[in-house]
Every structure is written in C-alpha cells, then in structure tokens.
C-alpha cells in the first residue's frame, strides 16, 4: 500500500493512487502533515482581539469562528510612510520549525502562507478600499501587491533553503468568489493578479513543491487561468455552488481537486442518502481513473453546524465511493 506521501503525489500527478487520499483531522486520519513557519494566522482564538505580523487587528465574537480583520493598518495611504513591513528573514519565524518534521514518516509534507495576496491586500487596506484602488489608485495598489509578493517569495526561499528537498507541497488561501461570481471582473484578475500569482507559483516549482490553493465561492471564471500558471491542487468546499458536473466536464484531469460534500448546502441539512449520492458524484465527476481527487475535511464543524457524527457519515460515504482502492 502506498504511503501518505505516495498516495497524495499519485493523486496530484495522475499516476494512479492505490486508494482515495485523505486529509481528515477531525477523525485523526491524514496523509498530509503541515510544516508551518511561525505565522500568526488568525491569532489566539481565546482572545477577543489580536494582531498579526502585518499589524492587522483581528476581532472575535462569542460565536466560535476564526474572527475577522477590523483594524486595517493601511486604511489610508498616508500611513504608508510609517508602516513597518514584516521581515521575512526574521529568524523567529523559523524557530523550532525543524521539530514539526517529527513523527512525519511516510506523510506528504506541506508548508504554506495564510492570506497569500488578495486577502492580505484587503486585510491591510480594507476590502472596499482595495476594490476601489484597482481603479483609482493603481500605482499605490500595484506597489502594495508587489511588496506582498516579495514577502511571499522570500518566505518560500527561506523555507526551501532551510529544508531543501524535505517538503512536497505549498498551500495558501485567497477567497475570490461570492455566491454568484468572481469578486472582480475576470479581465482585471487576469491583468493584475494572474502574473503575480505566477511569480509565486514559479518560486514554489523551483523549490520542488506542488501548489495548493483554497478559494471559497463561485470561482469558475479563474480555474482555467490558475491551471495555466501551474496550480496543482484546488480546494473547493462548495462544490454544488460551482456545479459538480460542469466543473468536472471542464477541468477533471487538468488539476487535482481537494473537496468534500458541500459545507453550506449539503452537510448541515441533508441526510445520509443525499450525502452518499453527492460523495459518489464528486468521485465520479472530479476524479479520473488516474487520480485527481483528495478528500479534505472542513476542520471547524461547529462553525458550519456540522456535528462529528455527520462528518463520519460523509467519510464513510467517500470510503464506499473510492474508485482507486485495490481489492
């Protein structure tokens, strides 16, 4: 039987996994182990308000969730002159990172950056400001985007030089979709964002890493462009919103899908029969005989009102639908 590293690699590279690859930490089952640097991320969830390394202020309510950014350190361009850019060479970012390789034998190892580009832009500027900047403040917003890209590139170089050949994948988050369409005109995305993502993807490929992207919402308009610039794995958690059959027809076999039953329309509300049917459809339409599908759990079940027993139903459904399992 293939190891976690082997089965994930086979699914991503379409070299025929011998079973369905799984990232399902809720059940303590995962073929992947994260090798994170000391990025703050969303901060300490026991605290009502925290700051990340960029100076963005995160607030949380009494309802369990990751929180949101409500303090934007560059909400006016006048603050730019005094802004302290984070230093990707800061050794504290990498302290004790080597310990995260412990107990990882056989696992596919993955590092990454939370809020890679677009999300970091609007965390710094505010969402409305960022959207207007693309039209009204092009010079400033291009400078900001390029600063963020340079930070990302240097993080990639630092990690890859510290641990050459030890990591297989790079994952990041940038939510791009509403419930109906892309957040911006696709032509602007292609002109402004696509070449900047390509710089980051190219650096990952130079390090020998697959590129994994998470993006919420209806992002159909940019999947093809992401494939063009080297995306290997796309994490889509609302498959019925995008259209399971439509997306499968266009892109199955062209990149690997990391997905699960729909976290908004299916898991919170549907019964076992429906969940089993959707799991089968995803395996059939998004996977291929050579691979191309990974089951990935949504970690915070409480936030989406999905109890552990419902997740177990979904897991069992995907195990039943596994088209790669050797008898």
Secondary structure as the mmCIF struct_conf table of DSSP 4:
data_model
#
loop_
_struct_conf.conf_type_id
_struct_conf.id
_struct_conf.beg_label_comp_id
_struct_conf.beg_label_asym_id
_struct_conf.beg_label_seq_id
_struct_conf.end_label_comp_id
_struct_conf.end_label_asym_id
_struct_conf.end_label_seq_id
HELX_RH_AL_P HELX_RH_AL_P1 UNK A 4 UNK A 13
TURN_TY1_P TURN_TY1_P1 UNK A 14 UNK A 14
BEND BEND1 UNK A 15 UNK A 15
BEND BEND2 UNK A 18 UNK A 19
STRN STRN1 UNK A 21 UNK A 24
HELX_RH_3T_P HELX_RH_3T_P1 UNK A 25 UNK A 27
TURN_TY1_P TURN_TY1_P2 UNK A 28 UNK A 28
STRN STRN2 UNK A 29 UNK A 30
BEND BEND3 UNK A 31 UNK A 31
STRN STRN3 UNK A 32 UNK A 34
BEND BEND4 UNK A 38 UNK A 38
TURN_TY1_P TURN_TY1_P3 UNK A 41 UNK A 42
TURN_TY1_P TURN_TY1_P4 UNK A 45 UNK A 46
BEND BEND5 UNK A 47 UNK A 48
STRN STRN4 UNK A 49 UNK A 51
TURN_TY1_P TURN_TY1_P5 UNK A 53 UNK A 54
STRN STRN5 UNK A 57 UNK A 59
BEND BEND6 UNK A 62 UNK A 63
BEND BEND7 UNK A 65 UNK A 65
STRN STRN6 UNK A 68 UNK A 71
TURN_TY1_P TURN_TY1_P6 UNK A 73 UNK A 74
BEND BEND8 UNK A 75 UNK A 76
HELX_RH_3T_P HELX_RH_3T_P2 UNK A 77 UNK A 82
TURN_TY1_P TURN_TY1_P7 UNK A 88 UNK A 89
HELX_RH_3T_P HELX_RH_3T_P3 UNK A 91 UNK A 93
TURN_TY1_P TURN_TY1_P8 UNK A 94 UNK A 96
HELX_RH_3T_P HELX_RH_3T_P4 UNK A 97 UNK A 101
TURN_TY1_P TURN_TY1_P9 UNK A 102 UNK A 103
TURN_TY1_P TURN_TY1_P10 UNK A 105 UNK A 106
HELX_LH_PP_P HELX_LH_PP_P1 UNK A 107 UNK A 107
STRN STRN7 UNK A 108 UNK A 113
BEND BEND9 UNK A 114 UNK A 115
BEND BEND10 UNK A 117 UNK A 117
HELX_RH_AL_P HELX_RH_AL_P2 UNK A 118 UNK A 125
HELX_RH_AL_P HELX_RH_AL_P3 UNK A 127 UNK A 136
HELX_RH_AL_P HELX_RH_AL_P4 UNK A 138 UNK A 162
TURN_TY1_P TURN_TY1_P11 UNK A 163 UNK A 166
STRN STRN8 UNK A 169 UNK A 173
STRN STRN9 UNK A 177 UNK A 177
BEND BEND11 UNK A 179 UNK A 181
STRN STRN10 UNK A 182 UNK A 182
BEND BEND12 UNK A 183 UNK A 184
HELX_RH_AL_P HELX_RH_AL_P5 UNK A 186 UNK A 188
HELX_RH_PI_P HELX_RH_PI_P1 UNK A 189 UNK A 193
HELX_RH_AL_P HELX_RH_AL_P6 UNK A 194 UNK A 207
TURN_TY1_P TURN_TY1_P12 UNK A 208 UNK A 208
STRN STRN11 UNK A 210 UNK A 214
BEND BEND13 UNK A 217 UNK A 217
HELX_RH_AL_P HELX_RH_AL_P7 UNK A 220 UNK A 228
TURN_TY1_P TURN_TY1_P13 UNK A 229 UNK A 230
STRN STRN12 UNK A 233 UNK A 236
BEND BEND14 UNK A 237 UNK A 237
HELX_RH_AL_P HELX_RH_AL_P8 UNK A 239 UNK A 242
HELX_RH_AL_P HELX_RH_AL_P9 UNK A 244 UNK A 251
STRN STRN13 UNK A 252 UNK A 252
TURN_TY1_P TURN_TY1_P14 UNK A 253 UNK A 254
STRN STRN14 UNK A 255 UNK A 255
STRN STRN15 UNK A 256 UNK A 259
BEND BEND15 UNK A 261 UNK A 261
TURN_TY1_P TURN_TY1_P15 UNK A 263 UNK A 269
HELX_RH_AL_P HELX_RH_AL_P10 UNK A 272 UNK A 286
STRN STRN16 UNK A 288 UNK A 288
TURN_TY1_P TURN_TY1_P16 UNK A 289 UNK A 290
STRN STRN17 UNK A 291 UNK A 291
STRN STRN18 UNK A 293 UNK A 296
BEND BEND16 UNK A 299 UNK A 299
TURN_TY1_P TURN_TY1_P17 UNK A 301 UNK A 301
HELX_RH_3T_P HELX_RH_3T_P5 UNK A 302 UNK A 304
TURN_TY1_P TURN_TY1_P18 UNK A 305 UNK A 305
HELX_RH_AL_P HELX_RH_AL_P11 UNK A 308 UNK A 321
BEND BEND17 UNK A 323 UNK A 324
#
